[in-house]
Amino acid sequence: MNEDTGLVLVFDLDDTLVASTVFFRTFGQSRDVEYQENAAENVDLNGSLMYLLKVAVENKEFLSAVLLLSNSRMDSYGDAVLDRIEQDFLNDPLFDAVAYQQSLIRNGTYVKDLAVVGRMLEGIGKSSANLESRVLFFDDQSSHVMPRQFTDPRQYIQITPPFQTNETDQTDYSYFYERINEMKEEKRQKSIQRGGYRHKKTRRRLKLKRSKARRSRSKPSHNAL
């Protein structure tokens, strides 16, 4: 898959991939080293997104990158949660790049937009072209700039309601699966076309060989003269 056409999946952390209230309920309002020590054991994961990520990994050929834009103010907190996700999920790095809150502040405002995504991609040597049509953004808040930058509003998949373990997930994830299926079908059609072209060339070669064989058989033998 060409880097300029592969999907870029961008995820929020709290209330999207994980239920943030588990931390406040267990450890109070202060975010300190206790989070880092206990988060991996206490975090609640969004099962719908864990399944979606499994599908994404199985179809990595259609992806350019998987990114995380975390609201967390501390790397240690976010890293502990990521360790829990990746340990539970596949024991390999899942996210190609992560940006924590301090990296998302611009002129005193907390910003999630395509400029941030572009910088993250360039930082890992990936193309930042055509992001307005390639990015799929998973977040529980509708106030971010990024959804207004998309070619198709369905590229913003709002987690509804914000993920908590006692709430029923009503999020519509169908657009992600549609895009993956479209890319798989496009690949299949190209494969058929290439196979058809090779088949035509083979048939032409066989036809030419048969024609030569017939001409050879139709020539009179010198011994018969």
Summary of the structure (lengths in Angstrom):
residues: 225
radius of gyration: 26.4
end to end distance: 64.8
largest distance: 108.8
contacts: 626
relative contact order: 0.15
helix: 53%
strand: 14%
